[in-house]
Amino acid sequence: MVAFIVATVKLVFFGDIYVFNEIMNSTYDSAKTGFEISLGLTGVLALWLGVMKIGERGGMVELFSKAVAPLFFRNSFPTFQRITRHQDPF
């Protein structure tokens, strides 16, 4: 909305007849850039999901979570009470 108002002011007061064309071109360029970035990030996400699946099947994810959980919860959530399997309500 702001871009439209500014473009109208540039058209009416400054006589810039190419302002709306420039806005449309920049909008398409931004959309193209956003799509290219998201496509690259999708590839990276697929790579790391594959790595995590291999680690999960090999048992490394569970081993890593057992090693990191005490440090993470103790420092990040000091009032967090650990629930053991015997206390699990589900």
DOVOFI-302000 format. One record per residue (C-alpha): residue number from 1; residue in three letters; chain; x, y, z. Coordinates in nm, 3 decimals. Layout:
<rs>
(NUM ala A (X Y Z))
...
</rs>
This chain:
<rs>
(1 met A (0.000 0.000 0.000))
(2 val A (0.282 0.240 0.088))
(3 ala A (0.461 0.156 -0.238))
(4 phe A (0.147 0.236 -0.434))
(5 ile A (0.109 0.574 -0.261))
(6 val A (0.474 0.665 -0.314))
(7 ala A (0.454 0.555 -0.677))
(8 thr A (0.143 0.766 -0.731))
(9 val A (0.318 1.070 -0.583))
(10 lys A (0.620 1.010 -0.808))
(11 leu A (0.390 0.978 -1.109))
(12 val A (0.176 1.284 -1.038))
(13 phe A (0.431 1.530 -0.900))
(14 phe A (0.757 1.418 -1.063))
(15 gly A (0.627 1.277 -1.390))
(16 asp A (0.799 0.942 -1.351))
(17 ile A (0.595 0.728 -1.590))
(18 tyr A (0.807 0.415 -1.540))
(19 val A (0.757 0.390 -1.164))
(20 phe A (0.485 0.123 -1.176))
(21 asn A (0.686 -0.082 -1.423))
(22 glu A (0.984 -0.066 -1.187))
(23 ile A (0.768 -0.173 -0.892))
(24 met A (0.636 -0.475 -1.083))
(25 asn A (0.984 -0.575 -1.200))
(26 ser A (1.126 -0.549 -0.849))
(27 thr A (0.833 -0.752 -0.713))
(28 tyr A (0.901 -1.032 -0.963))
(29 asp A (1.274 -1.019 -0.891))
(30 ser A (1.210 -1.047 -0.518))
(31 ala A (0.973 -1.341 -0.572))
(32 lys A (1.232 -1.514 -0.791))
(33 thr A (1.503 -1.463 -0.529))
(34 gly A (1.276 -1.594 -0.254))
(35 phe A (1.191 -1.903 -0.457))
(36 glu A (1.558 -1.974 -0.530))
(37 ile A (1.647 -1.942 -0.162))
(38 ser A (1.362 -2.168 -0.055))
(39 leu A (1.459 -2.426 -0.317))
(40 gly A (1.815 -2.432 -0.183))
(41 leu A (1.696 -2.460 0.175))
(42 thr A (1.469 -2.748 0.080))
(43 gly A (1.771 -2.937 -0.052))
(44 val A (1.967 -2.875 0.267))
(45 leu A (1.667 -2.982 0.476))
(46 ala A (1.636 -3.307 0.279))
(47 leu A (2.007 -3.374 0.328))
(48 trp A (1.991 -3.330 0.706))
(49 leu A (1.670 -3.530 0.735))
(50 gly A (1.852 -3.815 0.562))
(51 val A (2.150 -3.781 0.794))
(52 met A (1.920 -3.781 1.098))
(53 lys A (1.732 -4.088 0.968))
(54 ile A (2.061 -4.275 0.934))
(55 gly A (2.164 -4.164 1.283))
(56 glu A (1.827 -4.267 1.420))
(57 arg A (1.850 -4.616 1.271))
(58 gly A (2.207 -4.652 1.395))
(59 gly A (2.117 -4.547 1.750))
(60 met A (2.328 -4.230 1.753))
(61 val A (2.032 -3.996 1.804))
(62 glu A (1.924 -4.171 2.123))
(63 leu A (2.281 -4.182 2.250))
(64 phe A (2.329 -3.812 2.175))
(65 ser A (2.000 -3.719 2.341))
(66 lys A (2.091 -3.909 2.657))
(67 ala A (2.428 -3.732 2.669))
(68 val A (2.293 -3.382 2.607))
(69 ala A (1.960 -3.393 2.792))
(70 pro A (2.095 -3.340 3.147))
(71 leu A (2.302 -3.040 3.041))
(72 phe A (2.028 -2.889 2.830))
(73 phe A (1.745 -2.920 3.079))
(74 arg A (1.951 -2.827 3.383))
(75 asn A (2.075 -2.501 3.226))
(76 ser A (1.776 -2.405 3.013))
(77 phe A (1.491 -2.505 3.245))
(78 pro A (1.608 -2.493 3.607))
(79 thr A (1.257 -2.556 3.746))
(80 phe A (1.192 -2.851 3.510))
(81 gln A (1.129 -3.176 3.695))
(82 arg A (1.236 -3.489 3.512))
(83 ile A (0.963 -3.745 3.454))
(84 thr A (1.079 -4.103 3.465))
(85 arg A (0.907 -4.389 3.291))
(86 his A (0.738 -4.492 3.615))
(87 gln A (0.589 -4.144 3.665))
(88 asp A (0.471 -4.104 3.304))
(89 pro A (0.091 -4.050 3.315))
(90 phe A (0.046 -4.188 2.964))
</rs>
